[in-house]
Amino acid sequence: MNRLGITQCGNTEFRWGERTYVMGIINLSPDSFSGDGISDLKSAVAQAHRLIAEGADILDVGGESTRPDSAPVSVDEEIKRVVPVIERLASEVPVPLSVDTYKSEVARRAVEAGVVMLNDQWGLKKDPQIAELAAEKGVPLILMSNQRDKGGYDAGVRRDTAYYEDVMAEVTSSLRNSLDLALRRGVPEENIILDPGIGFGKTWRQELEIIRRLGELKPLGKPILIGPSRKSFIGMVLDLPTDQRVEGTAATISVAIANGVDIVRVHDVKQMVRVCRMSDAIVRSS
């Protein structure tokens, strides 16, 4: 049962529906919310090899923190952080590389260095030229629903305000707009992956609701990625710091898989690979 088809990512095929794929995170920003930021090439390469040994199917390299209070990083600085690592990994690792950026200049340099997937946390809102680059280079594109320009829950702030009458309707509309824009810019249908954007402009209760209602994204007809790893909503529920949210992440991912998720973006690869395998054995067995 492979109704979503196949996405070619470098030399790797993602055969959607057969199993859940695991994306390992490599943060090259010193102020990463999760506390796992890396600032030197040797450590980044070592972490990449460890994540692959633990079962990562793809590595996502990012040079700018996504924490709400982080300072913006210039294009030149972001390129300086990510390109040397990507160049080194592209020549060493057997899995495809993705770059986490919303800037087309950074994305282009990353593709030239060896990435074969683009992960745009703003879903083309900030820089639609990323879609043109994805179309030109024939690489898959992840489009995320980001509501930080409209308010929402920020790390460390307890808010219960409902910013939207229906958060899932808002997320679905946002993703549909990004999807339509990508298609108009020439990105092939099979190269688009959608991400509802856990941790980006929603309250923590709304993030729980999104996970509960993930099945409502299926009519968009695209593979779904989710990135709940160590996020603040888990801390809000369990009252635990970032480094103690592995079990909360695991529960979130298991429910997400049951609700139709195809790829998960995580820090704790070894543990989440096991969670995915077990969840898949239950959910995907015919």
Phi, psi and omega in degrees: 000102186225060187293340180269355175080207186232137173247123178274124182232096188063234179266007184252140174256126170263109183262090189298135179101339182281324177197172176268130180266149184244124177257118178273143186261131170240105181267120179253023177251132183292341183252032178303138182299330187274356178077014183248023181295142182239139183241001180228152185299315184299316180293322179296317180294318179297318179295320179301314180295324178294316180296322178293317178298330180278352173116011179297136178271339181203151178244133181251115185257126181228143182245005179226130180296145177258006179294142189302329184261013183282150178281141177299150179250137180292159178302314182298318180293320180296318177298317180300325181284316192266325189296313179300322179293316180297316179302317181292314183293323182301333181267354187240326192259150183272354182256157179292157179246141175241154173243133179264097180204155175246013183248123186295328179295318177294316181300318181296314179296324179293319177297317178299329181279341175137001177285152182232016174208143178247134181240101185260105183289353176251006174054039178076003178294323184274322186209089181297344180295344175299324178296319179296322177294316179300320179293316181297316185269350179069034181252149177297154184228124174266127180246121182253146174273112185241117181253018182294341176280357180243001182103184179134189183282128174247151184306133175085358181243123181275109179230138176242005184298133175273106184280344181228145175299323180216102186297325182289326175295321178296313180297315180297317178297317179299314180294321178297319178297316178295319179299312180299320180295317179299317180295320179295330180274002171102007178286127181297148180310315187286354182257012183247131177236141184246144182227122183289350172079056176294126179094008185235081173086021174240156172286162183295328177291324178292328177294321174298319180296320179300314180297321179294330187249021183303330180301339180289350177274349183301323179299343176289343172073027182230154174301147182246129173253144175225142182234072182270359193305119175061015188291164187296330180297329176292319176297325179294319181288315187263350183056053182229150177287170186306318186281004178238031185249020182296313182295320177297319176298318181299316179297318180298316182292320179299315178294321180298320178295318177299333181263011169108010180289147184249335182213139181238138180255117191220159173271317187266080190295313184305311182292319185284333172299318179294318178300316180296317181298318180290316179297318178298322180299327179276312190279320189263353180291136181260000000 
